[in-house]
């Protein structure tokens, strides 16, 4: 399972870097409220994309 996740992150380097930057900005900085809502929405969209791509629990 972890190997599948790591391979998905390696296969999509641009999305992985955006995901990591967005996550760490939201975690360690306090952006303005509306900007943080937009970033959280983007983070959720990337999580759903990676979840659909991986389909970890399909089989």
Biopython code that builds the backbone (N, CA, C, O; Angstrom):
import numpy as np
from Bio.PDB.StructureBuilder import StructureBuilder

atoms = [
    (1, "UNK", "N", (0.815, -1.185, 0.000)),
    (1, "UNK", "CA", (0.000, 0.000, 0.000)),
    (1, "UNK", "C", (0.867, 1.262, 0.000)),
    (1, "UNK", "O", (0.608, 2.186, -0.771)),
    (2, "UNK", "N", (1.900, 1.310, 0.861)),
    (2, "UNK", "CA", (2.749, 2.492, 0.909)),
    (2, "UNK", "C", (3.559, 2.639, -0.368)),
    (2, "UNK", "O", (3.826, 3.755, -0.814)),
    (3, "UNK", "N", (3.952, 1.514, -0.959)),
    (3, "UNK", "CA", (4.704, 1.565, -2.212)),
    (3, "UNK", "C", (3.839, 2.157, -3.320)),
    (3, "UNK", "O", (4.339, 2.907, -4.158)),
    (4, "UNK", "N", (2.558, 1.830, -3.333)),
    (4, "UNK", "CA", (1.630, 2.365, -4.327)),
    (4, "UNK", "C", (1.467, 3.871, -4.150)),
    (4, "UNK", "O", (1.394, 4.606, -5.135)),
    (5, "UNK", "N", (1.409, 4.332, -2.914)),
    (5, "UNK", "CA", (1.273, 5.767, -2.642)),
    (5, "UNK", "C", (2.535, 6.518, -3.068)),
    (5, "UNK", "O", (2.454, 7.566, -3.709)),
    (6, "UNK", "N", (3.688, 5.982, -2.711)),
    (6, "UNK", "CA", (4.965, 6.620, -3.080)),
    (6, "UNK", "C", (5.120, 6.656, -4.587)),
    (6, "UNK", "O", (5.572, 7.665, -5.129)),
    (7, "UNK", "N", (4.759, 5.584, -5.283)),
    (7, "UNK", "CA", (4.852, 5.566, -6.743)),
    (7, "UNK", "C", (3.914, 6.588, -7.374)),
    (7, "UNK", "O", (4.264, 7.200, -8.382)),
    (8, "UNK", "N", (2.729, 6.783, -6.801)),
    (8, "UNK", "CA", (1.803, 7.793, -7.324)),
    (8, "UNK", "C", (2.375, 9.192, -7.126)),
    (8, "UNK", "O", (2.239, 10.042, -8.006)),
    (9, "UNK", "N", (3.012, 9.443, -5.987)),
    (9, "UNK", "CA", (3.631, 10.747, -5.766)),
    (9, "UNK", "C", (4.799, 10.970, -6.712)),
    (9, "UNK", "O", (5.001, 12.092, -7.179)),
    (10, "UNK", "N", (5.569, 9.939, -7.004)),
    (10, "UNK", "CA", (6.698, 10.063, -7.927)),
    (10, "UNK", "C", (6.210, 10.263, -9.352)),
    (10, "UNK", "O", (6.837, 10.997, -10.116)),
    (11, "UNK", "N", (5.110, 9.629, -9.726)),
    (11, "UNK", "CA", (4.582, 9.750, -11.085)),
    (11, "UNK", "C", (3.978, 11.124, -11.364)),
    (11, "UNK", "O", (3.890, 11.527, -12.524)),
    (12, "UNK", "N", (3.565, 11.845, -10.339)),
    (12, "UNK", "CA", (2.958, 13.173, -10.484)),
    (12, "UNK", "C", (3.745, 14.195, -9.665)),
    (12, "UNK", "O", (3.264, 14.639, -8.622)),
    (13, "UNK", "N", (4.949, 14.580, -10.116)),
    (13, "UNK", "CA", (5.791, 15.456, -9.281)),
    (13, "UNK", "C", (5.235, 16.869, -9.101)),
    (13, "UNK", "O", (5.421, 17.467, -8.042)),
    (14, "UNK", "N", (4.562, 17.409, -10.108)),
    (14, "UNK", "CA", (4.029, 18.769, -9.979)),
    (14, "UNK", "C", (2.897, 18.799, -8.952)),
    (14, "UNK", "O", (2.861, 19.678, -8.092)),
    (15, "UNK", "N", (1.979, 17.845, -9.042)),
    (15, "UNK", "CA", (0.884, 17.787, -8.079)),
    (15, "UNK", "C", (1.388, 17.489, -6.677)),
    (15, "UNK", "O", (0.845, 18.002, -5.699)),
    (16, "UNK", "N", (2.417, 16.668, -6.575)),
    (16, "UNK", "CA", (2.983, 16.355, -5.265)),
    (16, "UNK", "C", (3.610, 17.591, -4.629)),
    (16, "UNK", "O", (3.434, 17.829, -3.434)),
    (17, "UNK", "N", (4.336, 18.373, -5.414)),
    (17, "UNK", "CA", (4.961, 19.571, -4.858)),
    (17, "UNK", "C", (3.908, 20.610, -4.471)),
    (17, "UNK", "O", (4.054, 21.278, -3.448)),
    (18, "UNK", "N", (2.850, 20.757, -5.274)),
    (18, "UNK", "CA", (1.770, 21.677, -4.917)),
    (18, "UNK", "C", (1.064, 21.198, -3.650)),
    (18, "UNK", "O", (0.752, 21.995, -2.765)),
    (19, "UNK", "N", (0.817, 19.893, -3.573)),
    (19, "UNK", "CA", (0.170, 19.310, -2.403)),
    (19, "UNK", "C", (1.002, 19.553, -1.141)),
    (19, "UNK", "O", (0.468, 19.974, -0.115)),
    (20, "UNK", "N", (2.303, 19.287, -1.218)),
    (20, "UNK", "CA", (3.166, 19.448, -0.050)),
    (20, "UNK", "C", (3.271, 20.921, 0.362)),
    (20, "UNK", "O", (3.196, 21.241, 1.548)),
    (21, "UNK", "N", (3.443, 21.811, -0.615)),
    (21, "UNK", "CA", (3.549, 23.240, -0.295)),
    (21, "UNK", "C", (2.255, 23.749, 0.328)),
    (21, "UNK", "O", (2.287, 24.482, 1.317)),
    (22, "UNK", "N", (1.122, 23.366, -0.241)),
    (22, "UNK", "CA", (-0.173, 23.789, 0.285)),
    (22, "UNK", "C", (-0.387, 23.267, 1.704)),
    (22, "UNK", "O", (-0.851, 24.001, 2.577)),
    (23, "UNK", "N", (-0.054, 22.020, 1.925)),
    (23, "UNK", "CA", (-0.219, 21.415, 3.243)),
    (23, "UNK", "C", (0.641, 22.112, 4.292)),
    (23, "UNK", "O", (0.163, 22.422, 5.383)),
    (24, "UNK", "N", (1.913, 22.359, 3.963)),
    (24, "UNK", "CA", (2.803, 22.973, 4.945)),
    (24, "UNK", "C", (2.482, 24.450, 5.181)),
    (24, "UNK", "O", (2.670, 24.949, 6.290)),
    (25, "UNK", "N", (2.005, 25.149, 4.162)),
    (25, "UNK", "CA", (1.583, 26.539, 4.377)),
    (25, "UNK", "C", (0.389, 26.580, 5.321)),
    (25, "UNK", "O", (0.340, 27.403, 6.235)),
    (26, "UNK", "N", (-0.573, 25.690, 5.098)),
    (26, "UNK", "CA", (-1.734, 25.670, 5.993)),
    (26, "UNK", "C", (-1.373, 25.191, 7.392)),
    (26, "UNK", "O", (-1.995, 25.608, 8.369)),
    (27, "UNK", "N", (-0.383, 24.326, 7.499)),
    (27, "UNK", "CA", (-0.008, 23.769, 8.792)),
    (27, "UNK", "C", (0.812, 24.746, 9.635)),
    (27, "UNK", "O", (0.571, 24.872, 10.836)),
    (28, "UNK", "N", (1.780, 25.439, 9.024)),
    (28, "UNK", "CA", (2.729, 26.235, 9.792)),
    (28, "UNK", "C", (2.510, 27.742, 9.724)),
    (28, "UNK", "O", (3.065, 28.473, 10.544)),
    (29, "UNK", "N", (1.721, 28.224, 8.776)),
    (29, "UNK", "CA", (1.468, 29.660, 8.663)),
    (29, "UNK", "C", (-0.011, 29.919, 8.875)),
    (29, "UNK", "O", (-0.835, 29.008, 8.783)),
    (30, "UNK", "N", (-0.331, 31.145, 9.152)),
    (30, "UNK", "CA", (-1.730, 31.533, 9.338)),
    (30, "UNK", "C", (-2.128, 32.466, 8.196)),
    (30, "UNK", "O", (-2.095, 33.685, 8.365)),
    (31, "UNK", "N", (-2.510, 31.911, 7.017)),
    (31, "UNK", "CA", (-2.929, 32.795, 5.925)),
    (31, "UNK", "C", (-4.279, 33.434, 6.239)),
    (31, "UNK", "O", (-4.987, 32.972, 7.134)),
    (32, "UNK", "N", (-4.642, 34.486, 5.515)),
    (32, "UNK", "CA", (-5.972, 35.084, 5.719)),
    (32, "UNK", "C", (-7.087, 34.051, 5.519)),
    (32, "UNK", "O", (-6.916, 33.053, 4.820)),
    (33, "UNK", "N", (-8.214, 34.317, 6.143)),
    (33, "UNK", "CA", (-9.290, 33.326, 6.208)),
    (33, "UNK", "C", (-9.771, 32.882, 4.823)),
    (33, "UNK", "O", (-9.854, 31.681, 4.566)),
    (34, "UNK", "N", (-10.085, 33.807, 3.939)),
    (34, "UNK", "CA", (-10.603, 33.433, 2.617)),
    (34, "UNK", "C", (-9.546, 32.696, 1.797)),
    (34, "UNK", "O", (-9.863, 31.749, 1.078)),
    (35, "UNK", "N", (-8.300, 33.129, 1.906)),
    (35, "UNK", "CA", (-7.218, 32.445, 1.197)),
    (35, "UNK", "C", (-7.024, 31.032, 1.740)),
    (35, "UNK", "O", (-6.767, 30.100, 0.978)),
    (36, "UNK", "N", (-7.145, 30.877, 3.038)),
    (36, "UNK", "CA", (-6.990, 29.539, 3.615)),
    (36, "UNK", "C", (-8.142, 28.626, 3.213)),
    (36, "UNK", "O", (-7.939, 27.423, 3.045)),
    (37, "UNK", "N", (-9.351, 29.174, 3.054)),
    (37, "UNK", "CA", (-10.471, 28.364, 2.557)),
    (37, "UNK", "C", (-10.225, 27.903, 1.124)),
    (37, "UNK", "O", (-10.513, 26.756, 0.779)),
    (38, "UNK", "N", (-9.693, 28.797, 0.288)),
    (38, "UNK", "CA", (-9.371, 28.421, -1.092)),
    (38, "UNK", "C", (-8.279, 27.360, -1.119)),
    (38, "UNK", "O", (-8.351, 26.411, -1.900)),
    (39, "UNK", "N", (-7.265, 27.517, -0.268)),
    (39, "UNK", "CA", (-6.182, 26.530, -0.206)),
    (39, "UNK", "C", (-6.694, 25.194, 0.314)),
    (39, "UNK", "O", (-6.282, 24.141, -0.171)),
    (40, "UNK", "N", (-7.580, 25.230, 1.286)),
    (40, "UNK", "CA", (-8.153, 23.995, 1.810)),
    (40, "UNK", "C", (-8.989, 23.292, 0.745)),
    (40, "UNK", "O", (-8.967, 22.065, 0.645)),
    (41, "UNK", "N", (-9.721, 24.061, -0.043)),
    (41, "UNK", "CA", (-10.478, 23.480, -1.147)),
    (41, "UNK", "C", (-9.570, 22.821, -2.173)),
    (41, "UNK", "O", (-9.870, 21.734, -2.667)),
    (42, "UNK", "N", (-8.466, 23.476, -2.492)),
    (42, "UNK", "CA", (-7.485, 22.884, -3.417)),
    (42, "UNK", "C", (-6.863, 21.629, -2.846)),
    (42, "UNK", "O", (-6.641, 20.656, -3.566)),
    (43, "UNK", "N", (-6.582, 21.648, -1.558)),
    (43, "UNK", "CA", (-6.009, 20.472, -0.903)),
    (43, "UNK", "C", (-6.986, 19.297, -0.928)),
    (43, "UNK", "O", (-6.587, 18.156, -1.164)),
    (44, "UNK", "N", (-8.250, 19.575, -0.686)),
    (44, "UNK", "CA", (-9.265, 18.519, -0.738)),
    (44, "UNK", "C", (-9.418, 17.967, -2.151)),
    (44, "UNK", "O", (-9.587, 16.761, -2.330)),
    (45, "UNK", "N", (-9.358, 18.837, -3.154)),
    (45, "UNK", "CA", (-9.468, 18.388, -4.550)),
    (45, "UNK", "C", (-8.293, 17.480, -4.911)),
    (45, "UNK", "O", (-8.477, 16.463, -5.580)),
    (46, "UNK", "N", (-7.088, 17.843, -4.470)),
    (46, "UNK", "CA", (-5.928, 16.992, -4.755)),
    (46, "UNK", "C", (-6.027, 15.668, -4.012)),
    (46, "UNK", "O", (-5.642, 14.631, -4.552)),
    (47, "UNK", "N", (-6.534, 15.683, -2.788)),
    (47, "UNK", "CA", (-6.721, 14.433, -2.039)),
    (47, "UNK", "C", (-7.705, 13.517, -2.750)),
    (47, "UNK", "O", (-7.485, 12.309, -2.841)),
    (48, "UNK", "N", (-8.792, 14.098, -3.253)),
    (48, "UNK", "CA", (-9.771, 13.276, -3.970)),
    (48, "UNK", "C", (-9.190, 12.748, -5.278)),
    (48, "UNK", "O", (-9.477, 11.617, -5.669)),
    (49, "UNK", "N", (-8.374, 13.561, -5.959)),
    (49, "UNK", "CA", (-7.739, 13.108, -7.203)),
    (49, "UNK", "C", (-6.797, 11.938, -6.934)),
    (49, "UNK", "O", (-6.845, 10.920, -7.623)),
    (50, "UNK", "N", (-5.937, 12.094, -5.923)),
    (50, "UNK", "CA", (-5.008, 11.008, -5.597)),
    (50, "UNK", "C", (-5.756, 9.773, -5.110)),
    (50, "UNK", "O", (-5.349, 8.651, -5.411)),
    (51, "UNK", "N", (-6.828, 9.957, -4.373)),
    (51, "UNK", "CA", (-7.623, 8.823, -3.922)),
    (51, "UNK", "C", (-8.255, 8.074, -5.080)),
    (51, "UNK", "O", (-8.300, 6.844, -5.074)),
    (52, "UNK", "N", (-8.744, 8.807, -6.075)),
    (52, "UNK", "CA", (-9.331, 8.167, -7.249)),
    (52, "UNK", "C", (-8.262, 7.481, -8.086)),
    (52, "UNK", "O", (-8.486, 6.390, -8.611)),
    (53, "UNK", "N", (-7.106, 8.111, -8.213)),
    (53, "UNK", "CA", (-6.015, 7.521, -8.994)),
    (53, "UNK", "C", (-5.481, 6.242, -8.355)),
    (53, "UNK", "O", (-5.180, 5.273, -9.053)),
    (54, "UNK", "N", (-5.364, 6.240, -7.027)),
    (54, "UNK", "CA", (-4.762, 5.101, -6.344)),
    (54, "UNK", "C", (-5.728, 3.934, -6.196)),
    (54, "UNK", "O", (-5.344, 2.786, -6.424)),
    (55, "UNK", "N", (-6.961, 4.202, -5.823)),
    (55, "UNK", "CA", (-7.973, 3.168, -5.580)),
    (55, "UNK", "C", (-7.375, 2.049, -4.719)),
    (55, "UNK", "O", (-7.334, 0.890, -5.131)),
    (56, "UNK", "N", (-6.909, 2.417, -3.512)),
    (56, "UNK", "CA", (-6.169, 1.506, -2.658)),
    (56, "UNK", "C", (-7.000, 0.295, -2.206)),
    (56, "UNK", "O", (-6.474, -0.813, -2.107)),
    (57, "UNK", "N", (-8.256, 0.500, -1.941)),
    (57, "UNK", "CA", (-9.053, -0.575, -1.359)),
    (57, "UNK", "C", (-10.001, -1.214, -2.375)),
    (57, "UNK", "O", (-11.000, -1.824, -1.993)),
    (58, "UNK", "N", (-9.694, -1.077, -3.658)),
    (58, "UNK", "CA", (-10.552, -1.662, -4.676)),
    (58, "UNK", "C", (-10.453, -3.176, -4.679)),
    (58, "UNK", "O", (-11.467, -3.868, -4.772)),
    (59, "UNK", "N", (-9.266, -3.683, -4.581)),
    (59, "UNK", "CA", (-9.053, -5.158, -4.562)),
    (59, "UNK", "C", (-8.312, -5.589, -3.332)),
    (59, "UNK", "O", (-8.050, -6.779, -3.155)),
]
sb = StructureBuilder()
sb.init_structure("model")
sb.init_model(0)
sb.init_chain("A")
sb.init_seg("    ")
for serial, (resi, resn, name, xyz) in enumerate(atoms, 1):
    if name == "N":
        sb.init_residue(resn, " ", resi, " ")
    sb.init_atom(name, np.array(xyz, "f"), 0.0, 1.0, " ", f" {name:<3s}", serial, name[0])
structure = sb.get_structure()
